[in-house]
């Protein structure tokens, strides 16, 4: 199991616009291809204008397959030009469980 931890820093004043666009057009698409997010957050204390979302996959291969399917979706390609101008920075890290940690099944 792996977790992809994605952090997007937005231009000042663009957080609400990003959230509205994502909820209206991006969330359903990503959920359809990537599954239910393991977490989706807005930073309240710390670097403001930042969103963090996490996606759980069984393996790197599953992540690659799912993200490829999403990238081939025409509606996703139409969505990206609407939100990318709102971004300052994007980061993605892959987390693997420590040997002693057993994730809870949902």
C-alpha positions as CSV (number, residue, x, y, z in Angstrom):
1,X,0.0,0.0,0.0
2,X,1.2,3.5,-0.8
3,X,-0.2,7.0,-0.2
4,X,0.3,9.8,-2.7
5,X,0.4,13.1,-0.8
6,X,-0.2,16.0,-3.1
7,X,0.3,19.6,-2.0
8,X,-0.9,22.5,-4.1
9,X,0.0,26.1,-3.2
10,X,-2.4,28.6,-4.8
11,X,-2.0,32.3,-5.7
12,X,-3.2,34.6,-2.9
13,X,-6.9,35.1,-3.1
14,X,-7.6,32.1,-5.4
15,X,-8.3,29.4,-2.8
16,X,-12.1,29.7,-2.9
17,X,-12.1,29.8,-6.8
18,X,-10.0,26.7,-6.8
19,X,-12.1,24.8,-4.3
20,X,-15.3,25.7,-6.2
21,X,-13.9,24.6,-9.6
22,X,-12.5,21.4,-8.1
23,X,-15.8,20.5,-6.4
24,X,-17.8,21.3,-9.5
25,X,-15.6,19.6,-12.1
26,X,-12.6,17.8,-10.7
27,X,-13.6,15.8,-7.6
28,X,-16.0,13.4,-9.4
29,X,-13.5,12.8,-12.2
30,X,-10.6,12.1,-9.9
31,X,-12.7,9.9,-7.6
32,X,-14.0,7.9,-10.6
33,X,-10.4,7.1,-11.7
34,X,-8.3,7.3,-8.5
35,X,-10.9,6.1,-6.0
36,X,-12.1,7.9,-2.9
37,X,-9.4,10.2,-1.5
38,X,-7.7,9.1,1.7
39,X,-7.8,12.8,2.7
40,X,-8.5,16.2,1.3
41,X,-7.6,19.3,3.4
42,X,-7.2,23.0,3.4
43,X,-4.3,24.4,5.4
44,X,-5.7,26.5,8.3
45,X,-2.5,27.2,10.2
46,X,0.8,27.3,8.3
47,X,1.4,28.1,4.6
48,X,-2.0,29.6,3.7
49,X,-3.6,29.2,0.3
50,X,-2.6,25.5,0.3
51,X,-4.6,22.4,-0.2
52,X,-3.4,18.8,0.5
53,X,-5.0,15.7,-0.8
54,X,-4.0,12.1,-0.4
55,X,-4.8,9.0,-2.5
56,X,-4.3,5.4,-1.5
57,X,-3.1,2.8,-3.9
58,X,-2.2,-0.9,-3.6
59,X,1.1,-0.3,-5.5
60,X,3.1,2.0,-7.6
61,X,1.8,0.1,-10.7
62,X,-1.8,0.7,-9.7
63,X,-1.1,4.4,-9.2
64,X,0.5,4.6,-12.6
65,X,-2.4,2.8,-14.2
66,X,-5.1,4.9,-12.6
67,X,-3.3,8.3,-13.2
68,X,-2.8,7.3,-16.9
69,X,-6.5,6.6,-17.2
70,X,-7.3,9.9,-15.7
71,X,-4.9,11.8,-17.9
72,X,-6.6,10.2,-21.0
73,X,-10.1,11.5,-19.9
74,X,-11.2,14.4,-22.1
75,X,-13.1,16.1,-19.3
76,X,-9.9,16.1,-17.2
77,X,-8.0,17.6,-20.0
78,X,-10.7,20.3,-20.3
79,X,-10.6,20.9,-16.5
80,X,-6.8,21.4,-16.1
81,X,-6.5,24.7,-18.0
82,X,-9.1,26.2,-15.7
83,X,-7.2,25.4,-12.5
84,X,-3.5,25.5,-13.4
85,X,-3.4,29.3,-13.7
86,X,-4.4,29.5,-10.0
87,X,-1.4,27.4,-8.9
88,X,1.9,28.6,-7.6
89,X,3.5,25.3,-6.8
90,X,2.6,21.6,-6.9
91,X,4.3,18.8,-5.0
92,X,3.7,15.1,-4.9
93,X,5.4,12.6,-2.5
94,X,4.8,8.9,-2.1
95,X,4.5,7.5,1.4
96,X,4.9,3.9,2.3
97,X,3.8,2.5,5.7
98,X,6.5,1.9,8.4
99,X,7.1,-1.8,9.0
100,X,5.1,-1.7,12.3
101,X,2.1,0.1,10.9
102,X,-1.0,-1.7,9.7
103,X,-3.5,0.6,8.0
104,X,-7.2,0.2,9.1
105,X,-9.4,-1.1,6.4
106,X,-12.4,1.1,5.6
